[in-house]
Amino acid sequence: MKYLFLSTLFMSVCFLSNGQLNQVFVEQITHDNSLLEDQTSYRLFAQFSNPQDMLLAYHGDSECQLSFTSTTQFYISPVVGSCYVLDIPQAFGGGFPGELGEASFYTSYVSIGLYDSSGSIGLPFNEGGPWAFVTGPTYMNSIPSFVDTWGAGFAAGGNIIANSVNGASIFTFEGNVNGMGVGVNNSVFLGQFTTDGIFEYELNLTTNDFGEGTTVHSHCNSPIEGLSYSSEGLNQGCTDENACNYSSLAIYDDYSCLYIGDECSLNPDYTASYVDENCNCLEQILGDFTGDGSINVTDLGGFLGVFGSCNYQELSAGDFTGDGCVNTSDVGGFLEIFGQSFP
């Protein structure tokens, strides 16, 4: 009798339906940290129709397994030293300088809602994350013990697979805020997984859908998007139809969307940029009207030639303030880099 322990635990009858779970959303983050070279962090969120919908558990057994796997290893930060959210310290890694502290924020761990052991709630980066404060009680546990079942293997970078006859589950109870959605998409954080290999998962979720009762959403038979996932060969790209680089083939948004006229890059080397009508990101060193990488008297003529005009896309080389115009407020910026050369 699969899921019997779940029915008893939550004291309600489970039935199969679409319920109020919209999808499981995967947020991907790439890194320029040398400790995370070639690695990607995958942050998982169950997203609901109603803020009062609730995630109660994810689970697996011999009939329909639960899995989080990588073809290489998962990154577990030596600073954090745990892969279970209840053992993740508040502001983990914040006390360690440089790349070690930064990398620790992307350690791999499982959760229901919680960002760390302090009670902070996980939130997608595109909604102001990675965390938010929510008032109310929190609770999370596992059957059997997470530490005894997966702790040693996952802490060493190994996989999580629940496919035994008796099954296994990570769960919370009704009334605990960590199981309820936050943000504009009513998201419940399921965990973070960082690896340089192919990341895959299979999920079975038990939810309490507001006004509809308790539902099991299984990757084995549910049409809900995102219950299973593989990073290999994914159609990733811009999913916003308003963007000039929208891809109708993209299933997962990779935050690459570009919008005509928007700034697409700005770095300390006084580089200005904008997205042109062909959806190209055009970059130009501020003040370098000749394009030779040096700011000299030749460029002074170019600066004076556009002085007093307002057209950001054509005159970005002279617009140091980024207000779309070249005027007295930009003179200081031009004089500051006069005589400098840029690679």
Secondary structure as a PSIPRED ss2 file (coil, helix, strand):
# PSIPRED VFORMAT (PSIPRED V4.0)

   1 M C   1.000  0.000  0.000
   2 K C   1.000  0.000  0.000
   3 Y C   1.000  0.000  0.000
   4 L H   0.000  1.000  0.000
   5 F H   0.000  1.000  0.000
   6 L H   0.000  1.000  0.000
   7 S H   0.000  1.000  0.000
   8 T H   0.000  1.000  0.000
   9 L H   0.000  1.000  0.000
  10 F H   0.000  1.000  0.000
  11 M C   1.000  0.000  0.000
  12 S C   1.000  0.000  0.000
  13 V C   1.000  0.000  0.000
  14 C C   1.000  0.000  0.000
  15 F E   0.000  0.000  1.000
  16 L C   1.000  0.000  0.000
  17 S C   1.000  0.000  0.000
  18 N C   1.000  0.000  0.000
  19 G C   1.000  0.000  0.000
  20 Q C   1.000  0.000  0.000
  21 L E   0.000  0.000  1.000
  22 N E   0.000  0.000  1.000
  23 Q E   0.000  0.000  1.000
  24 V E   0.000  0.000  1.000
  25 F E   0.000  0.000  1.000
  26 V E   0.000  0.000  1.000
  27 E E   0.000  0.000  1.000
  28 Q E   0.000  0.000  1.000
  29 I E   0.000  0.000  1.000
  30 T E   0.000  0.000  1.000
  31 H C   1.000  0.000  0.000
  32 D C   1.000  0.000  0.000
  33 N C   1.000  0.000  0.000
  34 S H   0.000  1.000  0.000
  35 L H   0.000  1.000  0.000
  36 L H   0.000  1.000  0.000
  37 E C   1.000  0.000  0.000
  38 D C   1.000  0.000  0.000
  39 Q C   1.000  0.000  0.000
  40 T E   0.000  0.000  1.000
  41 S E   0.000  0.000  1.000
  42 Y E   0.000  0.000  1.000
  43 R E   0.000  0.000  1.000
  44 L E   0.000  0.000  1.000
  45 F E   0.000  0.000  1.000
  46 A E   0.000  0.000  1.000
  47 Q E   0.000  0.000  1.000
  48 F E   0.000  0.000  1.000
  49 S C   1.000  0.000  0.000
  50 N C   1.000  0.000  0.000
  51 P C   1.000  0.000  0.000
  52 Q C   1.000  0.000  0.000
  53 D C   1.000  0.000  0.000
  54 M E   0.000  0.000  1.000
  55 L E   0.000  0.000  1.000
  56 L E   0.000  0.000  1.000
  57 A E   0.000  0.000  1.000
  58 Y E   0.000  0.000  1.000
  59 H E   0.000  0.000  1.000
  60 G E   0.000  0.000  1.000
  61 D C   1.000  0.000  0.000
  62 S C   1.000  0.000  0.000
  63 E C   1.000  0.000  0.000
  64 C C   1.000  0.000  0.000
  65 Q C   1.000  0.000  0.000
  66 L E   0.000  0.000  1.000
  67 S E   0.000  0.000  1.000
  68 F E   0.000  0.000  1.000
  69 T E   0.000  0.000  1.000
  70 S E   0.000  0.000  1.000
  71 T C   1.000  0.000  0.000
  72 T C   1.000  0.000  0.000
  73 Q C   1.000  0.000  0.000
  74 F E   0.000  0.000  1.000
  75 Y C   1.000  0.000  0.000
  76 I C   1.000  0.000  0.000
  77 S C   1.000  0.000  0.000
  78 P C   1.000  0.000  0.000
  79 V C   1.000  0.000  0.000
  80 V C   1.000  0.000  0.000
  81 G C   1.000  0.000  0.000
  82 S C   1.000  0.000  0.000
  83 C C   1.000  0.000  0.000
  84 Y E   0.000  0.000  1.000
  85 V H   0.000  1.000  0.000
  86 L H   0.000  1.000  0.000
  87 D H   0.000  1.000  0.000
  88 I C   1.000  0.000  0.000
  89 P C   1.000  0.000  0.000
  90 Q C   1.000  0.000  0.000
  91 A C   1.000  0.000  0.000
  92 F C   1.000  0.000  0.000
  93 G C   1.000  0.000  0.000
  94 G C   1.000  0.000  0.000
  95 G C   1.000  0.000  0.000
  96 F C   1.000  0.000  0.000
  97 P C   1.000  0.000  0.000
  98 G H   0.000  1.000  0.000
  99 E H   0.000  1.000  0.000
 100 L H   0.000  1.000  0.000
 101 G H   0.000  1.000  0.000
 102 E H   0.000  1.000  0.000
 103 A H   0.000  1.000  0.000
 104 S H   0.000  1.000  0.000
 105 F C   1.000  0.000  0.000
 106 Y C   1.000  0.000  0.000
 107 T C   1.000  0.000  0.000
 108 S C   1.000  0.000  0.000
 109 Y E   0.000  0.000  1.000
 110 V E   0.000  0.000  1.000
 111 S C   1.000  0.000  0.000
 112 I C   1.000  0.000  0.000
 113 G C   1.000  0.000  0.000
 114 L E   0.000  0.000  1.000
 115 Y C   1.000  0.000  0.000
 116 D C   1.000  0.000  0.000
 117 S C   1.000  0.000  0.000
 118 S C   1.000  0.000  0.000
 119 G C   1.000  0.000  0.000
 120 S C   1.000  0.000  0.000
 121 I E   0.000  0.000  1.000
 122 G E   0.000  0.000  1.000
 123 L C   1.000  0.000  0.000
 124 P C   1.000  0.000  0.000
 125 F H   0.000  1.000  0.000
 126 N H   0.000  1.000  0.000
 127 E H   0.000  1.000  0.000
 128 G C   1.000  0.000  0.000
 129 G C   1.000  0.000  0.000
 130 P C   1.000  0.000  0.000
 131 W E   0.000  0.000  1.000
 132 A E   0.000  0.000  1.000
 133 F C   1.000  0.000  0.000
 134 V C   1.000  0.000  0.000
 135 T C   1.000  0.000  0.000
 136 G C   1.000  0.000  0.000
 137 P C   1.000  0.000  0.000
 138 T C   1.000  0.000  0.000
 139 Y C   1.000  0.000  0.000
 140 M C   1.000  0.000  0.000
 141 N E   0.000  0.000  1.000
 142 S E   0.000  0.000  1.000
 143 I E   0.000  0.000  1.000
 144 P C   1.000  0.000  0.000
 145 S C   1.000  0.000  0.000
 146 F H   0.000  1.000  0.000
 147 V H   0.000  1.000  0.000
 148 D H   0.000  1.000  0.000
 149 T H   0.000  1.000  0.000
 150 W H   0.000  1.000  0.000
 151 G H   0.000  1.000  0.000
 152 A H   0.000  1.000  0.000
 153 G H   0.000  1.000  0.000
 154 F H   0.000  1.000  0.000
 155 A H   0.000  1.000  0.000
 156 A C   1.000  0.000  0.000
 157 G C   1.000  0.000  0.000
 158 G C   1.000  0.000  0.000
 159 N C   1.000  0.000  0.000
 160 I E   0.000  0.000  1.000
 161 I E   0.000  0.000  1.000
 162 A E   0.000  0.000  1.000
 163 N C   1.000  0.000  0.000
 164 S C   1.000  0.000  0.000
 165 V C   1.000  0.000  0.000
 166 N C   1.000  0.000  0.000
 167 G C   1.000  0.000  0.000
 168 A E   0.000  0.000  1.000
 169 S E   0.000  0.000  1.000
 170 I E   0.000  0.000  1.000
 171 F E   0.000  0.000  1.000
 172 T C   1.000  0.000  0.000
 173 F C   1.000  0.000  0.000
 174 E C   1.000  0.000  0.000
 175 G C   1.000  0.000  0.000
 176 N C   1.000  0.000  0.000
 177 V H   0.000  1.000  0.000
 178 N H   0.000  1.000  0.000
 179 G H   0.000  1.000  0.000
 180 M E   0.000  0.000  1.000
 181 G C   1.000  0.000  0.000
 182 V E   0.000  0.000  1.000
 183 G C   1.000  0.000  0.000
 184 V C   1.000  0.000  0.000
 185 N C   1.000  0.000  0.000
 186 N C   1.000  0.000  0.000
 187 S E   0.000  0.000  1.000
 188 V E   0.000  0.000  1.000
 189 F E   0.000  0.000  1.000
 190 L E   0.000  0.000  1.000
 191 G E   0.000  0.000  1.000
 192 Q E   0.000  0.000  1.000
 193 F E   0.000  0.000  1.000
 194 T E   0.000  0.000  1.000
 195 T E   0.000  0.000  1.000
 196 D C   1.000  0.000  0.000
 197 G C   1.000  0.000  0.000
 198 I C   1.000  0.000  0.000
 199 F E   0.000  0.000  1.000
 200 E E   0.000  0.000  1.000
 201 Y E   0.000  0.000  1.000
 202 E E   0.000  0.000  1.000
 203 L C   1.000  0.000  0.000
 204 N E   0.000  0.000  1.000
 205 L E   0.000  0.000  1.000
 206 T E   0.000  0.000  1.000
 207 T E   0.000  0.000  1.000
 208 N E   0.000  0.000  1.000
 209 D E   0.000  0.000  1.000
 210 F C   1.000  0.000  0.000
 211 G C   1.000  0.000  0.000
 212 E C   1.000  0.000  0.000
 213 G E   0.000  0.000  1.000
 214 T E   0.000  0.000  1.000
 215 T E   0.000  0.000  1.000
 216 V E   0.000  0.000  1.000
 217 H E   0.000  0.000  1.000
 218 S E   0.000  0.000  1.000
 219 H C   1.000  0.000  0.000
 220 C C   1.000  0.000  0.000
 221 N C   1.000  0.000  0.000
 222 S C   1.000  0.000  0.000
 223 P C   1.000  0.000  0.000
 224 I C   1.000  0.000  0.000
 225 E E   0.000  0.000  1.000
 226 G C   1.000  0.000  0.000
 227 L C   1.000  0.000  0.000
 228 S E   0.000  0.000  1.000
 229 Y E   0.000  0.000  1.000
 230 S E   0.000  0.000  1.000
 231 S C   1.000  0.000  0.000
 232 E C   1.000  0.000  0.000
 233 G C   1.000  0.000  0.000
 234 L C   1.000  0.000  0.000
 235 N C   1.000  0.000  0.000
 236 Q E   0.000  0.000  1.000
 237 G E   0.000  0.000  1.000
 238 C E   0.000  0.000  1.000
 239 T C   1.000  0.000  0.000
 240 D C   1.000  0.000  0.000
 241 E C   1.000  0.000  0.000
 242 N C   1.000  0.000  0.000
 243 A C   1.000  0.000  0.000
 244 C C   1.000  0.000  0.000
 245 N C   1.000  0.000  0.000
 246 Y E   0.000  0.000  1.000
 247 S C   1.000  0.000  0.000
 248 S C   1.000  0.000  0.000
 249 L C   1.000  0.000  0.000
 250 A C   1.000  0.000  0.000
 251 I C   1.000  0.000  0.000
 252 Y E   0.000  0.000  1.000
 253 D E   0.000  0.000  1.000
 254 D C   1.000  0.000  0.000
 255 Y C   1.000  0.000  0.000
 256 S C   1.000  0.000  0.000
 257 C C   1.000  0.000  0.000
 258 L C   1.000  0.000  0.000
 259 Y C   1.000  0.000  0.000
 260 I C   1.000  0.000  0.000
 261 G C   1.000  0.000  0.000
 262 D C   1.000  0.000  0.000
 263 E C   1.000  0.000  0.000
 264 C C   1.000  0.000  0.000
 265 S C   1.000  0.000  0.000
 266 L C   1.000  0.000  0.000
 267 N E   0.000  0.000  1.000
 268 P C   1.000  0.000  0.000
 269 D C   1.000  0.000  0.000
 270 Y C   1.000  0.000  0.000
 271 T E   0.000  0.000  1.000
 272 A E   0.000  0.000  1.000
 273 S E   0.000  0.000  1.000
 274 Y E   0.000  0.000  1.000
 275 V E   0.000  0.000  1.000
 276 D C   1.000  0.000  0.000
 277 E C   1.000  0.000  0.000
 278 N C   1.000  0.000  0.000
 279 C C   1.000  0.000  0.000
 280 N C   1.000  0.000  0.000
 281 C E   0.000  0.000  1.000
 282 L E   0.000  0.000  1.000
 283 E E   0.000  0.000  1.000
 284 Q E   0.000  0.000  1.000
 285 I E   0.000  0.000  1.000
 286 L C   1.000  0.000  0.000
 287 G C   1.000  0.000  0.000
 288 D C   1.000  0.000  0.000
 289 F C   1.000  0.000  0.000
 290 T C   1.000  0.000  0.000
 291 G C   1.000  0.000  0.000
 292 D C   1.000  0.000  0.000
 293 G C   1.000  0.000  0.000
 294 S E   0.000  0.000  1.000
 295 I C   1.000  0.000  0.000
 296 N C   1.000  0.000  0.000
 297 V H   0.000  1.000  0.000
 298 T H   0.000  1.000  0.000
 299 D H   0.000  1.000  0.000
 300 L H   0.000  1.000  0.000
 301 G H   0.000  1.000  0.000
 302 G H   0.000  1.000  0.000
 303 F H   0.000  1.000  0.000
 304 L H   0.000  1.000  0.000
 305 G H   0.000  1.000  0.000
 306 V H   0.000  1.000  0.000
 307 F C   1.000  0.000  0.000
 308 G C   1.000  0.000  0.000
 309 S C   1.000  0.000  0.000
 310 C E   0.000  0.000  1.000
 311 N C   1.000  0.000  0.000
 312 Y C   1.000  0.000  0.000
 313 Q C   1.000  0.000  0.000
 314 E C   1.000  0.000  0.000
 315 L C   1.000  0.000  0.000
 316 S H   0.000  1.000  0.000
 317 A H   0.000  1.000  0.000
 318 G H   0.000  1.000  0.000
 319 D C   1.000  0.000  0.000
 320 F C   1.000  0.000  0.000
 321 T C   1.000  0.000  0.000
 322 G C   1.000  0.000  0.000
 323 D C   1.000  0.000  0.000
 324 G C   1.000  0.000  0.000
 325 C E   0.000  0.000  1.000
 326 V C   1.000  0.000  0.000
 327 N C   1.000  0.000  0.000
 328 T H   0.000  1.000  0.000
 329 S H   0.000  1.000  0.000
 330 D H   0.000  1.000  0.000
 331 V H   0.000  1.000  0.000
 332 G H   0.000  1.000  0.000
 333 G H   0.000  1.000  0.000
 334 F H   0.000  1.000  0.000
 335 L H   0.000  1.000  0.000
 336 E H   0.000  1.000  0.000
 337 I H   0.000  1.000  0.000
 338 F C   1.000  0.000  0.000
 339 G C   1.000  0.000  0.000
 340 Q C   1.000  0.000  0.000
 341 S E   0.000  0.000  1.000
 342 F C   1.000  0.000  0.000
 343 P C   1.000  0.000  0.000
